Amino acid sequence: MSSDQSSNKKKNSFTIIKDDSTDGHGGYGVGAISLENMSSVIVDPNENKAYVDMGAMHARSEVERRVKWLPDRNEVPNGKLYWIVWVNVARGENGPYYSGVTGCEIRVDREIRRAYKSMGQHVKHMEKSLKGHIIVDHMDEHSKNLLRDFLIDFNSDMWENSTDELKESLPL
């Protein structure tokens, strides 16, 4: 696969902006929360990478599969750290931008097939991302750097169009 094909494949896997379902037709779904402009980015500080895995939208990302989820972090003491980052995209006067970016911790121990995540935090942060909030302060610096580099690499124009709050939360 050429680098152009690889680049196109990467860009096609990220939800950018879909048609506005509230375009005035007044039909079914008007006023409902839409996840159409949201993508889930997995930040893996263990492997120094970040990537889109839309399976996380339904708790079925690759890192979430084949483990039993526990609500107590202490029950997964050797779990590897991952972040599921909910990234929402909106369109501003200069074009699309990263409008909501919220990170949620998960810990996965493949050896014992157990993992930790706070379902309440995931739901809350997904909703906050939809509303345009930036919540990444609780992430470790290495993971924040991986996330920032991924967002810039994915689309530098969307990064440039993003708020100062996002750029200050994920500084260069």
N, CA and C of each residue as an Amber inpcrd file, in Angstrom:
protein
   516
   0.8570000  -1.1870000   0.0000000   0.0000000   0.0000000   0.0000000
   0.8920000   1.2350000   0.0000000   0.6270000   2.1570000  -0.9050000
   1.4190000   3.3820000  -0.9660000   1.0820000   4.2730000   0.2180000
   1.9620000   5.2330000   0.4900000   1.6940000   6.1300000   1.6280000
   0.4540000   6.9750000   1.3780000   0.1520000   7.2960000   0.0880000
  -1.0670000   8.0510000  -0.2110000  -2.3030000   7.2410000   0.1470000
  -2.2990000   5.9400000  -0.1850000  -3.4300000   5.0870000   0.1510000
  -3.5690000   4.9550000   1.6570000  -2.4490000   4.7750000   2.3340000
  -2.4680000   4.6530000   3.7900000  -3.0130000   5.9220000   4.4240000
  -2.5790000   7.0810000   3.9060000  -3.0450000   8.3620000   4.4330000
  -4.5410000   8.5180000   4.2370000  -5.0290000   8.1550000   3.0270000
  -6.4560000   8.2650000   2.7670000  -7.2510000   7.3320000   3.6560000
  -6.7510000   6.1210000   3.8680000  -7.4470000   5.1740000   4.7400000
  -7.5590000   5.7360000   6.1510000  -6.4720000   6.3370000   6.6460000
  -6.4890000   6.9150000   7.9900000  -7.5270000   8.0270000   8.0670000
  -7.5410000   8.9160000   7.0950000  -8.4550000  10.0540000   7.1500000
  -9.9050000   9.6190000   7.0120000 -10.1630000   8.5700000   6.2510000
 -11.5300000   8.1120000   6.0640000 -12.0860000   7.4300000   7.3050000
 -11.2390000   7.0720000   8.2470000 -11.7200000   6.3610000   9.4260000
 -12.1810000   7.3110000  10.5300000 -12.0660000   8.5870000  10.3350000
 -12.4040000   9.5820000  11.3530000 -13.6750000  10.2960000  10.9340000
 -14.6420000  10.3600000  11.8100000 -15.8800000  11.0530000  11.4980000
 -15.6220000  12.5540000  11.5160000 -15.7830000  13.1810000  10.3870000
 -15.5380000  14.6240000  10.3220000 -16.8450000  15.3590000  10.5880000
 -17.6500000  15.5650000   9.5830000 -18.9140000  16.2750000   9.7710000
 -19.9330000  15.6310000   8.8500000 -21.0400000  15.2660000   9.4140000
 -22.1300000  14.7060000   8.6120000 -23.1790000  15.7890000   8.4410000
 -24.1660000  15.5040000   7.6060000 -25.2510000  16.4570000   7.4070000
 -25.9500000  16.7300000   8.7270000 -26.3880000  17.9520000   8.9100000
 -27.0810000  18.3500000  10.1310000 -28.4760000  17.7390000  10.1290000
 -28.7500000  16.8910000  11.1260000 -30.0620000  16.2430000  11.1800000
 -31.1450000  17.2120000  11.6280000 -30.7650000  18.3960000  12.0640000
 -31.7650000  19.3910000  12.5020000 -31.8110000  20.5350000  11.4950000
 -31.9350000  20.1780000  10.2180000 -31.8700000  21.1930000   9.1640000
 -33.2090000  21.8750000   8.9010000 -34.1460000  21.7190000   9.8230000
 -35.3970000  22.4350000   9.6850000 -36.5530000  21.5810000   9.2150000
 -36.2930000  20.2990000   8.9070000 -37.3910000  19.4780000   8.4160000
 -38.3820000  19.1160000   9.5100000 -37.9610000  19.2160000  10.7920000
 -38.8750000  19.0030000  11.9040000 -39.3020000  17.5660000  12.0920000
 -38.6110000  16.6380000  11.4730000 -38.9950000  15.2250000  11.5450000
 -38.4430000  14.5060000  12.7530000 -38.4620000  13.2070000  12.6530000
 -38.0010000  12.3360000  13.7290000 -36.5600000  12.6660000  14.0970000
 -36.2840000  12.7130000  15.3730000 -34.9130000  12.9000000  15.8360000
 -34.5200000  14.3390000  16.0800000 -35.3500000  15.2860000  15.7280000
 -35.0010000  16.6820000  15.9460000 -34.9080000  16.9310000  17.4510000
 -33.8280000  17.5260000  17.8710000 -33.6160000  17.7970000  19.2880000
 -32.8950000  16.6720000  20.0030000 -32.7150000  15.5360000  19.3400000
 -31.9970000  14.4190000  19.9530000 -30.4960000  14.6810000  19.8520000
 -29.7460000  14.1100000  20.7680000 -28.2900000  14.2380000  20.7230000
 -27.7780000  13.3960000  19.5700000 -26.9240000  13.9740000  18.7460000
 -26.3640000  13.2550000  17.6070000 -24.8980000  12.9440000  17.8670000
 -24.5140000  11.6980000  17.6170000 -23.1140000  11.3010000  17.7470000
 -22.4110000  11.3220000  16.3920000 -23.0790000  11.8710000  15.3700000
 -22.5300000  11.8030000  14.0240000 -21.2120000  12.5420000  13.8490000
 -20.9400000  13.5430000  14.6600000 -19.7070000  14.3240000  14.5150000
 -18.6570000  13.9100000  15.5430000 -18.8630000  12.7770000  16.1890000
 -17.9500000  12.3320000  17.2340000 -17.1700000  11.1160000  16.7770000
 -15.9180000  11.0620000  17.1850000 -15.0710000   9.8970000  16.9570000
 -14.3940000   9.5370000  18.2680000 -13.9910000   8.2790000  18.3550000
 -13.2720000   7.8290000  19.5440000 -11.8260000   7.5400000  19.1550000
 -10.9260000   8.1980000  19.8660000  -9.4980000   8.0250000  19.6430000
  -8.9420000   7.2500000  20.8270000  -8.2080000   6.1790000  20.5450000
  -7.5430000   5.4110000  21.5880000  -6.1180000   5.9400000  21.6920000
  -5.7280000   6.3490000  22.8880000  -4.3490000   6.7660000  23.1390000
  -3.7000000   5.6430000  23.9430000  -2.6350000   5.0800000  23.3740000
  -1.9220000   3.9590000  23.9840000  -0.5060000   4.4070000  24.3220000
  -0.2910000   4.8850000  25.5650000   1.0430000   5.3460000  25.9330000
   2.0550000   4.2070000  26.0330000   1.5750000   2.9680000  26.1510000
   2.4680000   1.8100000  26.2260000   3.1680000   1.5660000  24.8970000
   2.4450000   1.7980000  23.8090000   2.9680000   1.5770000  22.4620000
   3.2610000   2.8910000  21.7420000   3.1330000   4.0100000  22.4460000
   3.4230000   5.3390000  21.8810000   2.6090000   5.6300000  20.6240000
   1.2950000   5.3810000  20.7150000   0.4750000   5.6460000  19.5340000
  -0.9280000   6.0940000  19.9250000  -1.5700000   6.7170000  18.9610000
  -2.9700000   7.1150000  19.0870000  -3.6180000   6.8050000  17.7450000
  -4.8700000   6.3450000  17.7940000  -5.5500000   5.9380000  16.5670000
  -7.0560000   5.9590000  16.7910000  -7.7900000   6.0640000  15.7020000
  -9.2390000   6.0420000  15.7640000  -9.6980000   4.5910000  15.8460000
 -10.6120000   4.3260000  16.7630000 -11.2830000   3.0290000  16.8360000
 -12.7440000   3.3190000  17.1440000 -13.5540000   3.3640000  16.0970000
 -14.9610000   3.7200000  16.2550000 -15.7260000   2.6840000  17.0720000
 -15.1600000   1.5090000  17.2740000 -15.8020000   0.5000000  18.1150000
 -16.0120000   0.9850000  19.5400000 -15.1970000   1.9240000  19.9850000
 -15.3330000   2.4520000  21.3490000 -16.6660000   3.1670000  21.5440000
 -17.2760000   3.6050000  20.4660000 -18.5700000   4.2800000  20.5740000
 -19.6100000   3.3520000  21.2120000 -19.3820000   2.0420000  21.0770000
 -20.2960000   1.0480000  21.6470000 -19.5570000   0.0980000  22.5830000
 -18.4730000   0.6000000  23.2000000 -17.6460000  -0.1770000  24.1360000
 -17.1290000  -1.4530000  23.4840000 -16.7850000  -1.3650000  22.1930000
 -16.2980000  -2.5310000  21.4720000 -14.9970000  -2.2300000  20.7140000
 -14.1830000  -1.3450000  21.2660000 -12.8860000  -1.0920000  20.6380000
 -12.0040000  -2.3220000  20.8490000 -10.9420000  -2.3980000  20.0920000
 -10.0470000  -3.5570000  20.2020000  -9.5180000  -3.7170000  21.6320000
  -9.1580000  -2.6230000  22.2980000  -8.6170000  -2.7390000  23.6570000
  -9.6890000  -3.1120000  24.6780000 -10.9540000  -2.9210000  24.3350000
 -12.0440000  -3.2220000  25.2680000 -12.5760000  -4.6510000  25.1430000
 -12.1650000  -5.3460000  24.1220000 -12.6990000  -6.6820000  23.8610000
 -12.0130000  -7.7590000  24.6920000 -12.7710000  -8.8190000  24.9520000
 -12.2720000 -10.0470000  25.5770000 -11.7260000  -9.8520000  26.9890000
 -12.3200000  -8.9190000  27.7250000 -11.9760000  -8.7430000  29.1350000
 -13.2660000  -8.5500000  29.9230000 -13.2030000  -8.8400000  31.1990000
 -14.3360000  -8.5670000  32.0870000 -14.0830000  -7.2080000  32.7250000
 -15.0820000  -6.3240000  32.6210000 -14.9460000  -4.9630000  33.1400000
 -15.3390000  -4.9090000  34.5960000 -14.4920000  -4.2720000  35.3780000
 -14.7190000  -4.1110000  36.8100000 -14.7700000  -2.6210000  37.1310000
 -15.6110000  -2.2520000  38.0920000 -15.7470000  -0.8250000  38.4210000
 -14.6980000  -0.3080000  39.4140000 -13.8300000  -1.1940000  39.9190000
 -12.8370000  -0.8240000  40.9250000 -11.4320000  -0.9480000  40.3440000
 -10.7440000   0.1800000  40.1900000  -9.3910000   0.2220000  39.6410000
  -8.4410000  -0.6980000  40.4300000  -8.6480000  -0.8320000  41.7510000
  -7.7730000  -1.6490000  42.5850000  -7.8290000  -3.1350000  42.2430000
  -8.8800000  -3.5680000  41.5650000  -8.9920000  -4.9750000  41.1700000
  -8.2020000  -5.2900000  39.8990000  -7.5990000  -4.2570000  39.3130000
  -6.7860000  -4.4270000  38.1100000  -5.4390000  -3.7190000  38.3500000
  -4.6780000  -4.1730000  39.3830000  -3.4720000  -3.4410000  39.7760000
  -2.3620000  -3.4290000  38.7260000  -2.3460000  -4.4010000  37.8360000
  -1.2970000  -4.4630000  36.8140000  -1.8160000  -4.0850000  35.4320000
  -2.9650000  -3.4260000  35.4020000  -3.5610000  -3.0550000  34.1210000
  -2.7520000  -1.9980000  33.3990000  -2.6470000  -2.1680000  32.0860000
  -1.9860000  -1.1650000  31.2550000  -2.9460000  -0.0030000  31.0460000
  -2.3990000   1.2010000  31.0670000  -3.1750000   2.4150000  30.8890000
  -3.4650000   2.6670000  29.4130000  -4.7140000   2.9750000  29.1350000
  -5.1470000   3.4720000  27.8270000  -6.0940000   4.6220000  28.1060000
  -6.3030000   5.4560000  27.0990000  -7.2890000   6.5300000  27.1790000
  -8.2210000   6.4020000  25.9960000  -9.5080000   6.4900000  26.2570000
 -10.4700000   6.6560000  25.1760000 -10.8070000   8.1390000  25.1880000
 -10.5320000   8.7890000  24.0730000 -10.7450000  10.2290000  23.9790000
 -11.8970000  10.4700000  23.0080000 -12.9200000  11.1160000  23.5330000
 -14.0840000  11.4560000  22.7110000 -13.7860000  12.7780000  22.0210000
 -13.7390000  12.7580000  20.6990000 -13.3930000  13.9430000  19.9120000
 -14.6040000  14.3230000  19.0740000 -15.1070000  15.5160000  19.3210000
 -16.2370000  16.0210000  18.5580000 -15.7270000  17.0880000  17.5980000
 -16.2950000  17.1070000  16.4010000 -15.9010000  18.0540000  15.3720000
 -17.0990000  18.9410000  15.0550000 -16.8420000  20.2340000  14.9340000
 -17.8890000  21.1870000  14.5560000 -17.3530000  22.0470000  13.4210000
 -18.2340000  22.8190000  12.8330000 -17.8220000  23.7180000  11.7530000
 -17.9360000  25.1470000  12.2530000 -16.8300000  25.8770000  12.1620000
 -16.8010000  27.2770000  12.5490000 -16.6690000  28.1530000  11.3170000
 -16.4530000  29.4320000  11.5080000 -16.3600000  30.3530000  10.3700000
 -15.1590000  30.0590000   9.4810000 -14.1080000  29.4340000  10.0550000
 -12.9220000  29.0870000   9.2690000 -12.9210000  27.6360000   8.8000000
 -14.0040000  26.9070000   9.0640000 -14.0740000  25.5050000   8.6640000
 -14.1480000  24.5930000   9.8700000 -14.0010000  23.2930000   9.6480000
 -14.1170000  22.3240000  10.7450000 -13.0020000  22.4940000  11.7810000
 -13.3400000  22.1660000  13.0180000 -12.3590000  22.2300000  14.1030000
 -12.7220000  21.2050000  15.1690000 -11.7440000  20.8740000  16.0050000
 -11.9650000  19.9620000  17.1290000 -12.6750000  20.7580000  18.2170000
 -13.9610000  20.5200000  18.3830000 -14.7450000  21.3500000  19.2940000
 -14.8250000  20.7790000  20.7030000 -14.8530000  19.4640000  20.8360000
 -14.9230000  18.8290000  22.1470000 -13.9200000  17.7020000  22.2080000
 -13.0990000  17.6790000  23.2630000 -12.0740000  16.6440000  23.4140000
 -12.0270000  16.2630000  24.8910000 -12.4520000  15.0350000  25.2000000
 -12.4940000  14.5900000  26.5920000 -11.9000000  13.1930000  26.7140000
 -10.9970000  13.0200000  27.6690000 -10.3130000  11.7410000  27.8440000
 -10.8390000  10.9420000  29.0200000 -10.9410000   9.6130000  28.8010000
 -11.3870000   8.6890000  29.8430000 -10.3670000   7.5660000  30.0030000
  -9.9610000   7.3430000  31.2340000  -8.9850000   6.3100000  31.5510000
  -9.6190000   4.9190000  31.5020000  -8.8600000   3.9720000  30.9610000
  -9.1790000   2.5630000  31.1540000  -7.8700000   1.8520000  31.4880000
  -7.9790000   0.7530000  32.2220000  -6.8260000  -0.0810000  32.5790000
  -7.1600000  -1.5040000  32.1570000  -6.2660000  -2.1330000  31.4100000
  -6.5300000  -3.4650000  30.8810000  -5.3870000  -4.4000000  31.2450000
  -5.7340000  -5.5220000  31.8780000  -4.7620000  -6.5720000  32.1980000
  -5.1430000  -7.8040000  31.3780000  -4.4810000  -7.9700000  30.2450000
  -4.7780000  -9.0860000  29.3440000  -4.4910000 -10.4360000  29.9960000
  -3.4710000 -10.4810000  30.8360000  -3.0830000 -11.7490000  31.4550000
  -4.2140000 -12.3580000  32.2750000  -4.9040000 -11.5280000  33.0470000
  -6.0170000 -12.0400000  33.8650000  -7.3760000 -11.7460000  33.2300000
  -7.3580000 -11.1340000  32.0400000  -8.5770000 -10.8030000  31.2810000
  -9.5580000  -9.9610000  32.0970000  -9.0120000  -8.9730000  32.8020000
  -9.8160000  -8.0560000  33.6040000  -9.4320000  -6.6360000  33.2210000
 -10.3820000  -5.7350000  33.3950000 -10.1190000  -4.3420000  33.0340000
 -10.9740000  -3.4340000  33.9070000 -10.5430000  -2.1900000  33.9900000
 -11.2590000  -1.1730000  34.7710000 -11.6730000  -0.0270000  33.8580000
 -12.8890000   0.4420000  34.0500000 -13.3180000   1.7340000  33.5180000
 -14.5210000   2.1910000  34.3190000 -14.6430000   3.5010000  34.3950000
 -15.7780000   4.1030000  35.0650000 -16.8220000   4.4290000  34.0070000
 -17.8660000   3.6160000  33.9440000 -18.9100000   3.8450000  32.9390000
 -19.5170000   5.2410000  33.0880000 -19.7000000   5.6740000  34.3240000
 -20.2610000   7.0090000  34.5500000 -19.3940000   8.0940000  33.9460000
 -18.0880000   7.9690000  34.1100000 -17.1720000   8.9580000  33.5410000
 -17.2360000   8.9400000  32.0150000 -17.3020000   7.7610000  31.4200000
 -17.3590000   7.6680000  29.9570000 -18.6100000   8.3570000  29.4190000
 -19.7450000   8.0920000  30.0410000 -20.9950000   8.7080000  29.6000000
 -20.9310000  10.2240000  29.7840000 -20.4600000  10.6560000  30.9470000
 -20.3720000  12.0900000  31.2440000 -19.4140000  12.7980000  30.2750000
 -18.2570000  12.1950000  30.0360000 -17.2710000  12.8330000  29.1610000
 -17.7050000  12.8100000  27.7030000 -18.4310000  11.7680000  27.3010000
 -18.9520000  11.7460000  25.9400000 -19.9310000  12.9120000  25.7580000
 -20.7990000  13.1010000  26.7280000 -21.7630000  14.1970000  26.6760000
 -21.0570000  15.5560000  26.6950000 -20.0240000  15.6850000  27.5380000
 -19.2800000  16.9480000  27.6090000 -18.5830000  17.2520000  26.2840000
 -18.0480000  16.2220000  25.6260000 -17.4140000  16.4320000  24.3220000
 -18.4310000  16.9430000  23.3080000 -19.6240000  16.3490000  23.3180000
 -20.6900000  16.7930000  22.4170000 -21.0390000  18.2580000  22.6410000
 -20.8940000  18.7190000  23.8840000 -21.2260000  20.1040000  24.2250000
 -20.0360000  21.0510000  24.0540000 -18.9050000  20.5280000  23.5300000
 -17.7690000  21.3880000  23.2250000 -16.7850000  21.5950000  24.3570000
 -16.7830000  20.7300000  25.3560000 -15.8470000  20.8710000  26.4680000
 -14.5080000  20.2210000  26.1390000 -13.4700000  20.7440000  26.7820000
 -12.1240000  20.1790000  26.6920000 -11.7860000  19.6680000  28.0930000
 -11.6150000  18.3390000  28.2360000 -11.2960000  17.7510000  29.5420000
 -10.1600000  16.7580000  29.3350000  -8.9280000  17.2480000  29.4810000
  -7.7530000  16.3950000  29.3180000  -6.7080000  16.6320000  30.4110000
  -6.9940000  17.5310000  31.3400000  -6.0150000  17.8750000  32.3780000
  -5.5900000  16.6770000  33.2180000  -6.4660000  15.6980000  33.3950000
  -6.1740000  14.5310000  34.2240000  -5.3200000  13.4930000  33.4930000
  -5.0830000  13.6890000  32.2120000  -4.2560000  12.7570000  31.4470000
  -2.7780000  13.0190000  31.7280000  -1.9670000  11.9520000  31.6640000
  -0.5250000  12.1140000  31.8440000   0.0490000  12.8610000  30.6390000
   1.1950000  13.5050000  30.8360000   1.7980000  14.3590000  29.8000000
   2.1040000  13.5770000  28.5220000   2.6480000  12.3790000  28.6730000
   2.9930000  11.5720000  27.4980000   1.7470000  11.2950000  26.6530000
   0.6550000  10.9210000  27.2950000  -0.5900000  10.6340000  26.5820000
  -1.1520000  11.8950000  25.9290000  -1.0670000  13.0250000  26.6320000
  -1.5360000  14.2830000  26.0440000  -0.7190000  14.6390000  24.8020000
   0.5860000  14.4010000  24.8550000   1.4350000  14.6810000  23.6930000
   1.0720000  13.7810000  22.5170000   0.8060000  12.5010000  22.7920000
   0.3960000  11.5770000  21.7360000  -0.9210000  12.0350000  21.1110000
  -1.8600000  12.4580000  21.9430000  -3.1470000  12.9270000  21.4590000
  -2.9840000  14.1780000  20.6060000  -2.2330000  15.1540000  21.1180000
  -2.0030000  16.3980000  20.3630000  -1.3780000  16.0970000  19.0060000
  -0.3300000  15.2760000  18.9970000   0.3520000  14.9650000  17.7420000
  -0.5870000  14.2540000  16.7710000  -1.4380000  13.3740000  17.2950000
  -2.4040000  12.6840000  16.4390000  -3.3830000  13.6770000  15.8150000
  -3.9360000  14.5760000  16.6340000  -4.9130000  15.5370000  16.1230000
  -4.2970000  16.4530000  15.0670000  -3.0680000  16.8890000  15.3070000
  -2.3820000  17.7480000  14.3350000  -2.1010000  16.9700000  13.0580000
  -1.5810000  15.7480000  13.1970000  -1.2470000  14.9240000  12.0390000
  -2.4900000  14.5590000  11.2460000  -3.5840000  14.3010000  11.9500000
  -4.8100000  13.9220000  11.2660000  -5.3030000  15.0550000  10.3700000
  -5.3380000  16.2770000  10.9340000  -5.7860000  17.4140000  10.1450000
  -5.2790000  18.6990000  10.7980000  -4.1990000  19.2290000  10.2680000
  -3.5800000  20.4120000  10.8640000  -4.4920000  21.6410000  10.7510000
  -5.3230000  21.6980000   9.7130000  -6.2550000  22.8290000   9.5920000
  -7.2920000  22.7950000  10.7190000  -7.8100000  21.6090000  11.0320000
  -8.7780000  21.5250000  12.1360000  -8.1100000  21.9000000  13.4460000
  -6.8410000  21.5210000  13.6250000  -6.1060000  21.9150000  14.8310000
  -5.9740000  23.4330000  14.8750000  -5.5700000  24.0420000  13.7700000
  -5.4000000  25.4990000  13.7270000  -6.7190000  26.2260000  13.9780000
  -7.8270000  25.6620000  13.5140000  -9.1420000  26.2810000  13.6990000
  -9.7010000  26.0700000  15.1080000  -9.0630000  25.2000000  15.8790000
  -9.5730000  24.8740000  17.2150000  -9.3450000  26.0070000  18.2070000
 -10.0160000  25.8940000  19.3340000  -9.9660000  26.9470000  20.3530000
  -8.6080000  27.0320000  21.0250000  -8.3270000  28.1930000  21.5800000
  -7.1120000  28.3620000  22.3740000  -7.1370000  27.4260000  23.5740000
  -8.3250000  27.1610000  24.1100000  -8.4300000  26.2580000  25.2610000
  -7.8490000  24.8810000  24.9340000  -8.1660000  24.3470000  23.7640000
  -7.6270000  23.0470000  23.3840000  -6.1120000  23.1190000  23.2160000
  -5.6420000  24.1480000  22.5280000  -4.1970000  24.2920000  22.2820000
  -3.4230000  24.4990000  23.5850000  -4.0270000  25.1930000  24.5520000
  -3.3660000  25.3830000  25.8460000  -3.4110000  24.1060000  26.6850000
  -4.4480000  23.2900000  26.5010000  -4.5600000  22.0320000  27.2360000
  -3.6240000  20.9670000  26.6740000  -3.2840000  21.0940000  25.3970000
  -2.3730000  20.1490000  24.7260000  -1.2540000  20.9560000  24.0670000
  -0.4250000  21.6330000  24.8610000   0.5640000  22.5530000  24.2870000
   1.6660000  21.8550000  23.4830000   2.1790000  22.5950000  22.5120000
   3.2980000  22.0990000  21.6970000   4.5720000  22.0870000  22.4950000
